[in-house]
C-alpha cells in the first residue's frame, strides 16, 4: 500500500501491478496497492518507496 497523493496515485494507476486501494467499497484517491509482482527486484521497491516518501515530505508535520 502506497500513499502517493491524488496526482501521484492517478499517475501510478496507469502503471503495471498497481490497482486502486479500496478499504470501504470506495477507492481512496490518494493511495494505491502495489501487487507483489511489481516489486520483485529491490530497485523496483526502492523506486516505489521513494515516490511515497517524496509525497510524505510534502505533508505538514503532525
Backbone as numpy.savetxt, mean C-alpha at the origin, in Angstrom:
# Nx Ny Nz CAx CAy CAz Cx Cy Cz
-0.47 -5.38 4.15 -1.32 -4.23 4.15 -0.42 -3.01 4.15
-0.71 -2.07 3.25 0.11 -0.87 3.13 -0.78 0.36 3.16
-0.39 1.35 3.91 -1.08 2.64 3.92 -0.28 3.57 3.02
-0.89 3.94 1.89 -0.19 4.73 0.89 -0.85 6.07 0.62
-1.93 6.37 1.30 -2.67 7.59 1.01 -3.57 7.38 -0.19
-4.48 8.30 -0.39 -5.47 8.15 -1.46 -4.82 8.04 -2.83
-3.95 8.98 -3.16 -3.30 8.97 -4.48 -2.39 7.77 -4.65
-1.61 7.47 -3.61 -0.69 6.34 -3.68 -1.41 5.01 -3.82
-2.51 4.86 -3.10 -3.28 3.62 -3.19 -3.91 3.47 -4.57
-4.45 4.56 -5.09 -5.06 4.51 -6.42 -4.02 4.13 -7.47
-2.84 4.71 -7.37 -1.76 4.37 -8.31 -1.33 2.91 -8.15
-1.23 2.44 -6.91 -0.80 1.06 -6.65 -1.78 0.04 -7.20
-3.07 0.37 -7.24 -4.06 -0.58 -7.71 -3.86 -0.97 -9.18
-3.10 -0.19 -9.90 -2.83 -0.53 -11.30 -1.66 -1.51 -11.43
-1.03 -1.83 -10.32 0.13 -2.72 -10.33 -0.26 -4.15 -9.99
0.57 -5.07 -10.42 0.33 -6.50 -10.13 0.41 -6.77 -8.64
-0.36 -7.75 -8.20 -0.33 -8.27 -6.84 -0.90 -7.30 -5.79
-1.61 -6.29 -6.24 -2.23 -5.33 -5.33 -3.74 -5.43 -5.46
-4.43 -5.38 -4.34 -5.89 -5.31 -4.36 -6.35 -4.33 -3.29
-7.61 -3.93 -3.39 -8.15 -2.99 -2.42 -8.18 -3.61 -1.03
-7.92 -2.80 -0.02 -8.03 -3.25 1.36 -9.47 -3.04 1.78
-10.09 -4.09 2.29 -11.50 -4.03 2.64 -11.73 -4.77 3.95
-11.96 -4.02 5.01 -12.24 -4.62 6.32 -13.73 -4.66 6.62
-14.46 -3.71 6.09 -15.84 -3.49 6.53 -16.89 -3.68 5.43
-16.49 -4.14 4.27 -17.41 -4.24 3.15 -17.28 -3.04 2.22
-16.55 -2.02 2.66 -16.27 -0.84 1.86 -14.75 -0.70 1.74
-14.24 -0.61 0.52 -12.78 -0.48 0.37 -12.25 0.77 1.07
-11.08 0.66 1.67 -10.42 1.79 2.31 -9.60 2.51 1.24
-9.87 3.77 1.04 -9.27 4.50 -0.08 -7.79 4.80 0.10
-7.27 4.68 1.31 -5.87 5.02 1.55 -4.97 3.80 1.73
-5.58 2.59 1.70 -4.80 1.39 1.98 -5.01 0.34 0.91
-4.00 -0.48 0.72 -4.07 -1.60 -0.23 -3.50 -2.85 0.42
-3.82 -3.97 -0.16 -3.29 -5.25 0.28 -2.32 -5.75 -0.79
-1.13 -6.09 -0.39 -0.10 -6.64 -1.28 -0.10 -8.15 -1.12
-0.41 -8.83 -2.20 -0.41 -10.30 -2.16 1.03 -10.81 -2.00
1.22 -11.96 -1.37 2.57 -12.50 -1.15 3.41 -12.62 -2.43
2.78 -12.89 -3.53 3.55 -13.00 -4.79 4.21 -11.67 -5.16
3.74 -10.58 -4.58 4.29 -9.27 -4.89 5.54 -8.90 -4.12
5.94 -9.75 -3.18 7.15 -9.45 -2.42 7.99 -10.70 -2.17
8.15 -11.48 -3.20 8.98 -12.69 -3.08 10.46 -12.37 -2.98
10.84 -11.25 -3.53 12.24 -10.83 -3.45 12.35 -9.72 -2.41
13.46 -9.68 -1.71 13.67 -8.65 -0.69 13.54 -7.25 -1.26
14.06 -7.04 -2.47 14.01 -5.69 -3.05 12.57 -5.28 -3.37
11.70 -6.24 -3.69 10.29 -5.91 -3.92 9.64 -5.42 -2.63
9.88 -6.14 -1.55 9.31 -5.73 -0.26 9.86 -4.38 0.18
11.15 -4.18 0.01 11.76 -2.90 0.38 11.15 -1.75 -0.40
10.88 -1.97 -1.68 10.28 -0.92 -2.52 8.89 -0.55 -2.01
8.08 -1.56 -1.68 6.74 -1.29 -1.17 6.79 -0.63 0.21
7.67 -1.09 1.06 7.79 -0.49 2.39 8.26 0.96 2.30
9.15 1.25 1.37 9.62 2.62 1.19 8.47 3.53 0.79
7.59 3.04 -0.08 6.43 3.85 -0.47 5.53 4.13 0.75
5.30 3.13 1.57 4.46 3.31 2.75 5.13 4.23 3.77
6.41 4.08 3.96 7.15 4.94 4.90 7.16 6.37 4.42
7.37 6.58 3.14 7.36 7.94 2.60 6.00 8.60 2.80
4.93 7.85 2.64 3.60 8.42 2.91 3.45 8.74 4.40
3.86 7.82 5.25 3.73 8.03 6.69 4.47 9.28 7.15
5.58 9.58 6.52 6.36 10.77 6.88 5.61 12.06 6.57
4.62 12.01 5.69 3.85 13.22 5.36 2.74 13.49 6.35
2.45 12.54 7.22 1.35 12.69 8.18 1.80 13.52 9.38
0.88 14.26 9.99 1.24 15.03 11.17 1.54 14.09 12.35
2.42 14.50 13.24 2.73 13.67 14.42 1.49 13.55 15.31
1.42 12.44 16.00 0.33 12.22 16.95 0.83 12.40 18.35
